[in-house]
Amino acid sequence: MATCKKISPPLKSFDLPPEFEGLEGLLEADLKAMVGALTQRAHERLYLTRREYKQLQASIWDRVTAAVNDSLKPLSAETR
């Protein structure tokens, strides 16, 4: 029986203004810990399938990354 691997879209990355250069690694490490804790708790309490777990993980990651990017964009020297 052949299985079909679905290629998931890449997770969003940080797009920070130059004033916040060098913080990507720190933010990414904190975000990994936060997303891991949230999805692990949801998996334990809601008995998520592997697919639901991965979807939740990607959704949280993308939304938090987008929120950070959107919040810091106006703080660029170019937009001030």
N, C-alpha and C positions, 0 to 999 in steps of 0.2 A: 504494500500500500504506500503510495507516494504522498508525502505531505508537502503542503505549499507554505513556504515561509513568507509572511507578510512583512514587507519592509516598512518600518514605522518612520514617520517624518522626523527629521532632526529636531532636537529640543532647541528652544530659543536661547540665544546667548545675550550676555550683557552688551549694551551699546551705550557706554557712559561717556559724558563729555570729558575733554582733556583734563579738566580740573580734578576729576576723580580717577585719573589714571593710576593704575597700580592696585586698585581695590577689587578688581574683578576676581582674583584668586580667593581673597578673604570672603567676599560675598558668595562666591560659588561654594566654598566649603560650608559656610553657614546654611546656605540654601539646601545643600545636599542633606545636612543633618536634620533640618526642619522637615523637608519633604519625606525623608526616611521615617521620621517619628510619626508623622501624620498618616502616611500610608500603612505603616505597620500597625498602628492602632486601629485603623479602619479595617484592615485585613483580619485582625484578631476578633474584633467586635461584630463585624458584619459578614464574616465568612466570604470574603470576595474571592472570585475566581482569579486565576492568574491574569486573564485578559482584563478584567475589571481593575485589578491591582495596577497593572501597567498603564492603563488609561487614566486612572486617578493620579498616578505619579506624574505622568506627562502633563496632565491638565494643571495640577498644582504648580509644577515647575514653570510652565509657560505663562501662567497668569501672574505669578509672583515676579518673574523676570520682566514681564511687560509692565507691571506696576512700578518697579524700580526704575526702569528705563524712562517711562513717562513722567515720573516724579522728578527725576534729576535733569531731564532735558531742558527745562526752563532755567536751570541754574548755571547754564553755560555762559561764558563771557560773550559769546557771539550773540546770544539772544537778549542780553541785558542792555 
